């Protein structure tokens, strides 16, 4: 199944949340247009954007009138609508639950650890850097151990789990978190980057 017209992605190029949605669109080979949202200028809080997402966050997609906000929700929508083989979001209950586990990590440990540390150092976010970096290190120790046992987060091929965790993990050094101590994570990042049609987040 293909979109009847290009999907509109409202986002911010330096946002890991936006990047994971854009990356999924690319990996699925779906036509889309990128509509930049000026976060620094507060465009996300405008009346027009709040009609798309009352929570005033990016990304949001508009797929021929179907509007989906939140990066993880977008991943699930795209996989269920445009991946008939269900390789990105398996139908097997055990595999699906494992993917969901990592989607929860993306919205929890990843968001409050490496993503928040990056917000502090790169964008001047007023949070506790030490807390964010400590949480990131705890997460990466677990992640590295898990990836020592397999090529991707759920089995031997990429799923939504990998896409949800990739962007902010790859950008962790921008939050003052070195990836040198985690060889399995570094190898996994390279495997994700080798996927067809992959494009990284701008520096």
C-alpha positions as CSV (number, residue, x, y, z in Angstrom):
1,X,0.0,0.0,0.0
2,X,1.2,3.5,-0.9
3,X,0.1,6.9,0.2
4,X,-2.4,8.6,-2.2
5,X,-0.2,11.8,-1.9
6,X,3.0,12.7,-0.1
7,X,2.8,12.6,3.7
8,X,3.5,15.9,5.4
9,X,6.0,15.7,8.3
10,X,6.0,18.7,10.6
11,X,9.2,18.7,12.5
12,X,12.5,20.2,13.5
13,X,15.6,18.8,11.8
14,X,17.7,18.8,15.0
15,X,15.1,16.9,17.0
16,X,15.7,13.2,17.6
17,X,12.0,12.7,17.9
18,X,11.5,14.3,14.4
19,X,14.4,12.3,13.1
20,X,13.0,8.9,14.1
21,X,9.8,9.8,12.2
22,X,11.6,11.0,9.2
23,X,13.9,7.9,9.2
24,X,10.9,5.6,9.3
25,X,9.4,7.4,6.3
26,X,12.7,6.9,4.4
27,X,13.2,3.3,5.4
28,X,9.7,2.5,4.1
29,X,10.4,4.4,0.9
30,X,7.3,6.6,1.4
31,X,6.9,10.0,-0.3
32,X,6.8,12.9,2.1
33,X,7.4,16.6,2.4
34,X,9.1,18.1,5.4
35,X,7.5,21.2,7.0
36,X,9.9,22.8,9.4
37,X,8.5,24.1,12.7
38,X,10.4,27.0,14.3
39,X,10.7,25.7,17.9
40,X,12.9,28.6,19.0
41,X,10.4,31.1,17.7
42,X,7.5,29.3,19.5
43,X,5.7,28.2,16.3
44,X,4.7,24.9,18.0
45,X,2.6,26.9,20.4
46,X,0.7,28.7,17.7
47,X,-3.0,28.2,17.2
48,X,-2.5,26.6,13.9
49,X,0.0,24.0,15.1
50,X,-2.0,23.3,18.3
51,X,-4.9,22.2,16.0
52,X,-2.6,19.5,14.8
53,X,-1.2,18.7,18.2
54,X,-2.6,20.3,21.4
55,X,0.5,19.2,23.3
56,X,2.6,21.5,21.1
57,X,5.4,19.1,20.3
58,X,7.0,17.8,17.1
59,X,6.8,15.6,15.1
60,X,3.3,15.4,13.6
61,X,2.4,13.8,10.3
62,X,-0.6,14.5,8.0
63,X,-1.3,11.5,5.8
64,X,-4.1,12.7,3.4
65,X,-6.1,14.0,6.4
66,X,-5.1,11.4,9.0
67,X,-3.1,13.4,11.5
68,X,-0.8,11.6,13.9
69,X,1.2,13.3,16.6
70,X,4.1,11.9,18.8
71,X,7.1,10.2,17.3
72,X,6.4,6.7,18.7
73,X,2.8,6.9,17.6
74,X,3.9,7.8,14.2
75,X,6.3,4.8,14.0
76,X,3.5,2.5,14.9
77,X,1.0,4.1,12.5
78,X,3.5,3.9,9.6
79,X,4.5,0.3,10.3
80,X,0.9,-0.9,10.6
81,X,-0.3,1.0,7.5
82,X,2.6,0.7,5.1
83,X,4.5,-2.4,6.1
84,X,2.1,-5.3,5.0
85,X,4.8,-7.9,5.9
86,X,5.0,-6.5,9.4
87,X,8.7,-6.7,9.6
88,X,9.0,-3.4,11.5
89,X,6.3,-4.2,14.0
90,X,5.8,-8.0,14.3
91,X,2.4,-9.6,14.8
92,X,3.9,-12.4,17.0
93,X,2.8,-11.5,20.5
94,X,6.2,-12.1,22.1
95,X,8.1,-10.1,19.5
96,X,5.5,-7.3,19.6
97,X,5.8,-7.1,23.3
98,X,9.6,-6.9,23.1
99,X,9.3,-4.0,20.6
100,X,6.8,-2.3,22.9
101,X,9.3,-2.7,25.8
102,X,11.9,-0.7,23.8
103,X,9.4,1.9,22.7
104,X,8.7,2.5,26.4
105,X,12.4,2.8,27.0
106,X,12.6,5.4,24.2
107,X,9.9,7.5,25.9
108,X,11.4,7.0,29.4
109,X,15.1,6.3,30.0
110,X,16.2,7.6,26.6
111,X,14.2,10.8,26.8
112,X,15.2,11.7,30.3
113,X,18.8,10.5,29.9
114,X,20.8,11.1,26.7
115,X,18.1,13.2,25.0
116,X,17.7,15.5,28.0
117,X,21.5,15.8,28.4
118,X,21.7,16.9,24.8
119,X,18.9,19.5,25.3
120,X,20.9,21.0,28.2
121,X,24.2,21.3,26.4
122,X,23.0,22.0,22.8
123,X,19.9,24.1,23.4
124,X,20.3,25.4,26.9
125,X,17.6,23.4,28.6
126,X,17.2,24.1,32.3
127,X,17.5,20.6,33.7
128,X,20.0,18.7,35.9
129,X,22.8,17.6,33.7
130,X,24.3,15.2,36.2
131,X,21.1,13.4,36.6
132,X,20.5,13.1,32.9
133,X,24.0,11.9,32.2
134,X,23.9,9.3,35.1
135,X,20.6,8.0,33.7
136,X,22.1,7.8,30.2
137,X,25.1,5.8,31.5
138,X,22.8,3.3,33.3
139,X,20.7,2.9,30.2
140,X,23.7,2.4,27.9
141,X,25.2,-0.3,30.2
142,X,22.0,-2.2,29.9
143,X,21.7,-1.5,26.1
144,X,25.3,-2.5,25.5
145,X,24.8,-5.8,27.4
146,X,21.6,-6.6,25.4
147,X,23.2,-5.8,22.1
148,X,26.2,-8.1,22.9
149,X,23.7,-11.0,22.5
150,X,22.1,-10.0,19.2
151,X,22.4,-7.8,16.1
152,X,19.3,-5.7,16.8
153,X,17.1,-4.9,19.8
154,X,14.5,-7.6,18.9
155,X,16.1,-10.5,17.1
156,X,18.3,-10.5,14.0
157,X,16.7,-7.7,12.0
158,X,15.7,-4.1,12.6
159,X,12.3,-3.2,14.0
160,X,10.6,-0.1,15.3
161,X,12.6,-0.6,18.5
162,X,15.9,0.2,16.8
163,X,14.4,3.2,15.0
164,X,13.0,4.6,18.3
165,X,16.4,4.4,20.1
166,X,18.8,5.2,17.3
167,X,18.6,9.0,17.0
168,X,19.3,10.0,20.6
169,X,21.8,7.2,21.2
170,X,23.8,8.3,18.1
171,X,23.6,11.9,19.3
172,X,24.6,11.1,22.9
173,X,28.1,12.7,22.6
174,X,26.3,16.1,22.0
175,X,25.0,15.6,25.6
176,X,28.5,14.9,27.0
177,X,28.1,11.2,27.0
178,X,30.9,9.2,25.4
179,X,30.0,6.0,23.5
180,X,33.6,4.6,23.6
181,X,32.8,2.4,26.6
182,X,30.0,0.7,24.7
183,X,31.4,-1.4,21.8
184,X,28.2,-3.3,21.2
185,X,26.2,-0.1,20.9
186,X,28.7,1.4,18.5
187,X,28.4,-1.8,16.3
188,X,24.6,-1.6,16.4
189,X,24.6,2.0,15.4
190,X,26.6,1.1,12.3
191,X,24.2,-1.7,11.5
192,X,21.3,0.7,11.6
193,X,23.2,3.2,9.5
194,X,23.8,0.4,6.9
195,X,20.0,0.0,6.3
196,X,18.8,0.9,2.8
197,X,17.8,4.6,2.4
198,X,19.2,5.5,5.9
199,X,19.9,9.2,6.5
200,X,21.3,10.5,9.8
201,X,20.3,13.5,11.8
202,X,22.1,16.7,10.9
203,X,24.9,17.8,13.4
